[in-house]
Amino acid sequence: MKIVVDRNIPYIGPSLERIGETIFLKGDAIDNDVMKDTDILITRTRTKCDPSLLEGSRCSFIGTATIGTDHIDLDYCKNKGITVANAPGCNAPAVAQYVLTAITELTGNLSGKTLGIIGAGNVGTILGQWAVSVGMKVLYNDPPKEEADDRTHHYVSLDEIAYTSDVISIHTPYTTTGRHATRHLINESFLTSLNRSPLIINSARGAVTDTAALKDAFRNGKISGLAIDCWENEPHIDLELLSMATVATPHIAGYSLEGKIRATRMVLEALSGHLTTHFGMSHDIATTLTSSLPTIPPIPSRITTDMLQYDINADTRMLKEIPSTQLATGFEALRNNYNLRQEPRLLK
């Protein structure tokens, strides 16, 4: 069995090397030639898993140690019988930590502010829970969940988010089709309807925001500040938008030590099921695959501001100090070599 792994996924090597030949490569170095005789692919968002990568391959499993799957052609994989597994919610506490730290940096405090959360999945839910615990009022917008009669939250319209929020944080997946497509959800129409000149935070996917509209809204005072972790056309990000953002980071909002361990565990657990059904391996393979992973503490249900403990300014400085001619390569280098931070720890 041949296994190809993105070399920037931590803690995964010792587990996989027990079950087959394991090759570690940069995400953008994984190509069709590599995949021809590959059975298992474990990757991240920088590897586009589509026919150009997979055609002619014997690959039967793709695991992505990320929340999103927009880098994977799911229809193609389904038609080819390729099992796809991701890691939903793995980095939710880290992203919530990032967002609350960004708000504190841009506004000075959290208590009393109204936070509009667009997208009430794993990340949006824990962000809202923590925001309430530090004195914020929270509004949720998530039309698919609302239409499915989800009772987890009380949902409001996007118009109410625009009118009422002091801070707007985006946590939707990136989709381009359907009634609730999220590409350029944050567009000129939405931004001109803003009432309180809120802070806008994007730690979801870059193209959920329209870069040109975002810049215009900032120039016109419709938004008071920007915190951007996810950018359109990464790593070729917009220089003007970079200069406008007080908080500007290279897609690392979810990069915590605990989040990476969760993601690795979730992918390995999914792989263990595939190995038993597709390759006939023993049912105790899950224990074997995950036994070398570090243990992590439980996620706290509430926090205090002193638990955030994250120097978001240091991450911003590193990105902003990259010369413009080297920005794309520097963006990737910062992302791939990020010093994983710790999430807020459980209150005693």
Secondary structure, DSSP 8 states (H G I E B T S, - for coil): -EEEEETTSTT-HHHHTTTSEEEEE-GGG--HHHHTT-SEEEE-TTS-BSHHHHTT----EEEESSS--TTB-HHHHHHHT-EEE--TTTTHHHHHHHHHHHHHHHHS--TT-EEEEE--SHHHHHHHHHHHHTT-EEEEE-HHHHHTT--SS-B--HHHHHHH-SEEEE------SSTT--TT-B-HHHHHT-SS--EEEE-S-GGGB-HHHHHHHHHTTSSSEEEESS-TTTTS--HHHHHH-SEE-SS-TT-BHHHHHHHHHHHHHHHHHHHHHHS---TTHHHHHHTTS-------S---GGG----HHHHHHHHHTS-GGGHHHHHHHHHHT---B-------
